[in-house]
């Protein structure tokens, strides 16, 4: 009899654990579907930054390899520093896409937004594109710097790294509007 009680007790505990896991997963799915973003807790505070970094690494962040798809038609820059330097040289802002492979809205943007010809043309003309994978340890200081809480997060920053505009999941048409509203063309400056 005690064996059956112990089995029921273990089953109850295991059931509670399974129940909590299912509810958590459903909650994450609901948040993902309702908001079009994936909550993350990777970037919680500046105090988590490694204090052994050099001052230049702490201000601009480490070099990060871009995860962009070779088939999306966008020339993602190889690092945060290179993108900021190119921004200073050209006067174009940097568009940063904080993403992750496990994030369904990020995957949708990769499949539907980045390959769009209007988005690609606008990116060539008006921004320096940079894609950062939130799962990469080197992206952490940059995510902390900008207070990234959900994925995808899209930032437009100037050559000094100051935020011009911020958004989250967008369709191709919304991305075109976002870039057009927050950037200038050579004709606008005249």
VENNOR-V731374 format. One record per residue. N is the residue number from 1. RES is the residue in three letters. D_FIRST is the distance of its C-alpha to the first C-alpha in Angstrom with 2 decimals. Layout:
# VENNOR-V731374
<<N	RES	D_FIRST> <N	RES	D_FIRST>>
This chain:
# VENNOR-V731374
<<1	UNK	0.00> <2	UNK	3.80> <3	UNK	5.31> <4	UNK	5.30> <5	UNK	6.50> <6	UNK	8.76> <7	UNK	9.94> <8	UNK	10.81> <9	UNK	12.49> <10	UNK	14.44> <11	UNK	15.36> <12	UNK	16.63> <13	UNK	18.66> <14	UNK	19.95> <15	UNK	20.78> <16	UNK	22.72> <17	UNK	24.59> <18	UNK	25.45> <19	UNK	26.47> <20	UNK	28.74> <21	UNK	30.24> <22	UNK	31.03> <23	UNK	32.52> <24	UNK	34.56> <25	UNK	35.85> <26	UNK	36.75> <27	UNK	38.47> <28	UNK	40.47> <29	UNK	41.38> <30	UNK	42.49> <31	UNK	44.60> <32	UNK	46.06> <33	UNK	46.97> <34	UNK	48.21> <35	UNK	50.33> <36	UNK	51.14> <37	UNK	50.08> <38	UNK	47.18> <39	UNK	46.24> <40	UNK	46.24> <41	UNK	45.66> <42	UNK	47.58> <43	UNK	50.64> <44	UNK	49.66> <45	UNK	52.48> <46	UNK	55.66> <47	UNK	54.15> <48	UNK	51.99> <49	UNK	55.15> <50	UNK	55.86> <51	UNK	58.52> <52	UNK	60.07> <53	UNK	61.56> <54	UNK	65.30> <55	UNK	66.83> <56	UNK	67.91> <57	UNK	64.42> <58	UNK	62.97> <59	UNK	65.50> <60	UNK	65.64> <61	UNK	62.35> <62	UNK	61.80> <63	UNK	63.00> <64	UNK	60.56> <65	UNK	60.73> <66	UNK	60.77> <67	UNK	58.00> <68	UNK	60.10> <69	UNK	60.02> <70	UNK	63.09> <71	UNK	63.29> <72	UNK	63.24> <73	UNK	66.98> <74	UNK	66.78> <75	UNK	68.15> <76	UNK	65.42> <77	UNK	66.82> <78	UNK	65.33> <79	UNK	64.77> <80	UNK	64.87> <81	UNK	67.91> <82	UNK	69.79> <83	UNK	69.14> <84	UNK	70.43> <85	UNK	73.45> <86	UNK	74.26> <87	UNK	73.88> <88	UNK	76.43> <89	UNK	78.82> <90	UNK	78.59> <91	UNK	77.86> <92	UNK	74.93> <93	UNK	71.59> <94	UNK	68.44> <95	UNK	65.74> <96	UNK	62.36> <97	UNK	59.37> <98	UNK	56.12> <99	UNK	53.57> <100	UNK	50.55> <101	UNK	49.50> <102	UNK	46.09> <103	UNK	47.78> <104	UNK	48.29> <105	UNK	51.33> <106	UNK	52.86> <107	UNK	52.47> <108	UNK	54.13> <109	UNK	57.02> <110	UNK	57.43> <111	UNK	57.56> <112	UNK	59.59> <113	UNK	61.49> <114	UNK	62.73> <115	UNK	64.19> <116	UNK	66.12> <117	UNK	69.89> <118	UNK	70.76> <119	UNK	68.21> <120	UNK	69.45> <121	UNK	73.10> <122	UNK	72.43> <123	UNK	70.52> <124	UNK	73.46> <125	UNK	75.96> <126	UNK	74.28> <127	UNK	71.34> <128	UNK	70.11> <129	UNK	66.61> <130	UNK	63.83> <131	UNK	60.22> <132	UNK	57.60> <133	UNK	54.06> <134	UNK	51.80> <135	UNK	49.42> <136	UNK	52.21> <137	UNK	52.26> <138	UNK	56.03> <139	UNK	55.76> <140	UNK	53.85> <141	UNK	56.98> <142	UNK	58.68> <143	UNK	55.67> <144	UNK	55.50> <145	UNK	59.26> <146	UNK	59.03> <147	UNK	55.74> <148	UNK	54.07> <149	UNK	50.89> <150	UNK	50.50> <151	UNK	51.44> <152	UNK	53.85> <153	UNK	56.32> <154	UNK	59.98> <155	UNK	62.51> <156	UNK	66.28> <157	UNK	67.66> <158	UNK	71.24> <159	UNK	72.56> <160	UNK	71.53> <161	UNK	67.93> <162	UNK	68.27> <163	UNK	66.29> <164	UNK	68.57> <165	UNK	65.90> <166	UNK	62.16> <167	UNK	60.06> <168	UNK	56.81> <169	UNK	56.11> <170	UNK	59.34> <171	UNK	60.63> <172	UNK	63.76> <173	UNK	66.00> <174	UNK	64.37> <175	UNK	64.79> <176	UNK	68.47> <177	UNK	68.95> <178	UNK	67.14> <179	UNK	69.37> <180	UNK	72.55> <181	UNK	72.04> <182	UNK	71.34> <183	UNK	73.81> <184	UNK	77.56> <185	UNK	79.70> <186	UNK	82.94> <187	UNK	84.78> <188	UNK	82.99> <189	UNK	84.42> <190	UNK	88.01>>
